[in-house]
Amino acid sequence: MSYDELSGAVWRKSSWSSGGESTCVEVALGAPVVGIRDTKDRDGGTLVVTPATWSAFRACVAAK
């Protein structure tokens, strides 16, 4: 997996992020990988995971 696989992906801000721009997370879907980054530091690094890992994470969070 690599960041390069995110080219052309559309980033969206999490609807669960609170406050203004300072506490938001963005997710890029629609690529062979899923990207996760901090809205306030978009160039600070991107976590890249498989779609299966993202789905498992979402299921775990939804179960809480």
PLY file of the C-alpha trace (Angstrom):
ply
format ascii 1.0
element vertex 64
property float x
property float y
property float z
element edge 63
property int vertex1
property int vertex2
end_header
0.00 0.00 0.00
1.20 3.46 -0.74
0.12 7.07 -0.70
0.49 7.16 -4.51
-2.56 4.90 -4.76
-4.66 7.80 -3.46
-4.18 9.92 -6.57
-7.57 10.98 -7.82
-9.32 9.99 -4.59
-11.87 12.40 -3.16
-11.19 13.53 0.43
-14.12 14.20 2.75
-14.27 15.53 6.27
-15.70 13.27 8.94
-19.21 14.20 10.02
-18.22 13.12 13.56
-15.40 15.64 13.88
-16.26 18.29 16.42
-15.63 21.99 16.32
-14.12 23.93 13.46
-11.15 23.11 11.30
-8.89 22.26 14.24
-10.31 18.87 15.24
-11.29 17.24 11.97
-10.28 14.06 10.26
-10.52 13.52 6.50
-10.92 10.22 4.70
-10.23 9.42 1.04
-12.33 6.63 -0.40
-12.72 5.29 -3.91
-9.14 4.23 -4.47
-7.46 0.82 -4.02
-6.60 2.06 -0.51
-8.22 4.30 2.11
-6.38 7.42 3.27
-6.87 9.09 6.65
-5.36 12.48 7.52
-5.65 15.42 9.90
-7.52 18.35 8.34
-5.34 20.96 10.04
-2.10 19.28 8.87
-2.86 17.79 5.46
0.82 17.59 4.54
1.79 16.12 7.91
1.23 12.53 6.93
-1.46 10.17 5.78
-2.39 6.83 7.24
-3.03 4.38 4.39
-5.05 1.21 5.05
-6.86 -1.42 3.01
-10.60 -1.06 2.44
-11.11 -4.20 4.56
-9.21 -2.64 7.47
-11.28 0.55 7.14
-14.51 -1.45 7.16
-13.43 -3.37 10.26
-12.52 -0.10 12.01
-15.90 1.44 11.14
-17.75 -1.63 12.39
-15.84 -1.53 15.67
-16.55 2.17 16.20
-20.23 1.74 15.32
-20.52 -1.04 17.91
-19.38 1.30 20.72
0 1
1 2
2 3
3 4
4 5
5 6
6 7
7 8
8 9
9 10
10 11
11 12
12 13
13 14
14 15
15 16
16 17
17 18
18 19
19 20
20 21
21 22
22 23
23 24
24 25
25 26
26 27
27 28
28 29
29 30
30 31
31 32
32 33
33 34
34 35
35 36
36 37
37 38
38 39
39 40
40 41
41 42
42 43
43 44
44 45
45 46
46 47
47 48
48 49
49 50
50 51
51 52
52 53
53 54
54 55
55 56
56 57
57 58
58 59
59 60
60 61
61 62
62 63
